[in-house]
Every structure is written in C-alpha cells, then in structure tokens.
C-alpha cells in the first residue's frame, strides 16, 4: 500500500465513487515526459488521462472544447506561450472545481509561493517517484492540498515574509503613492520634484522609503510591485 505523502492538508472526508476514474489532463512541453506520465498514471487503474497539452494555452483550449472538465490538471511551470503559473490562475478563474497540481523540477521557494497564490492545490517535484505522484493526484482529487514535504518549511517562511511586505506596503503615504505614480510614467527625480513642488532630495527620501516598504531594489522593481498590488494604475 502506498503511504500518504507528508506535507498535505487533509480535507473533510468526502464520499467518492470508486467506479468513476479520476480524469487528468497533462501539460508539459516535452512529449516524452507526457508519455511517461500518462503511462505511470494509467497503470494506477483509477486514473484516466483524458488530454495532453504542450503549453498553458492548449490546456485551456482542451478544457473549453472537450465538453467536460477534468478532475485534475498536471502543469509544468516552465512552458512556452503560457507558463504553468498563468495557466493555473486562469483555470482557477474559469474552472474553480478543477484541482491543479504543479509538477516541476524546480524547488525554488518563490515558485512554490506563486503556485499556491495561482490556485494550485499540489506541488510535486519531478524527482519524486511515480507512486508519490499517483497518491498526490488521488489526494487532490479528494479535496486535499499537497505540498512536497521538502518545500513545506520554505513555503511557510516565504508566505510569512510576503505577509510582512504586504503589511508594510499598506503604510505607504499619499505622497509616496503620488511619487510612485509619477515614477511609473517615467519621470525623473527632478521632474517629480517640480510637479510636486518639493526638492529632489525629498524625492530621493520618498523613494528610499518606498523601496523599503515594497521590498524593491530599484525604481523598476518598485513600479512593478506597486502595479501588482494595484497601488497605482
């Protein structure tokens, strides 16, 4: 019997029809990887692969045109045209009942955080064996959330840091938001100073505070982070 993977959050027990296979769509830009995943999953007996795609756009097309939603979508993170993170976000919006599992070679903590934020309910490293993947598919199909145990601590730490950054961003002053908005329009420090009737040194001080609050290292990163958080338009 396959043991339960560590690092999963158990959902309330739900009745499942064991006669109905778990329908899975696989998305990976390497055909050999897709073929291997299909072979391993279908050997489980209770899993049926109903579609394959080489990028996120193809996944969404399959889900729109196949006449029925799969239970699970396995997504590689790095794919051309539309990557797994963007595909996960769109699947969450359009097909909220579908369980998304990120299957990747990357154990970078930022990938894990972005995957969870994108709506993924599972994150499995490709270095894991087939039995671990099969059990993860079953657990996510049953409503559980499964994160590879190697990444659980890193995920908790990163989410804690992200929460602290969000808290700091909420303390941006009205003047700092004005500076950010002008920065987004490509204005120099002198331009900003002239438009806000303040000195260039004061602009520089505002930027230092903005960088610290947004966790940004430069002007471009600050604008990108502010846009992501909808602090400016």
Buried (B, 14 or more C-beta within 10 A) or exposed (E): EEEBBEBBEEEEEEEEEEEEBBBBBBBBBEEEBBEBBBEBBBEBEBBBBBBBBBBBBBBBEBBEEEEEBBBBBBBBBEBEEBBBBBBBBBBBEEBEEBBBBBBBEBBEBEBBBBBBBBBBBBBBBBEBEBEBBBBBBBBBBBBBBBBBEBBBEBBEEBBEEBEEBEEBBEEBEEBBBBBBBBBBEEBEBEBBBEBBEBEBEBBEEBBEBBBEBBBBEEBEEBBBBBEEBEBBE
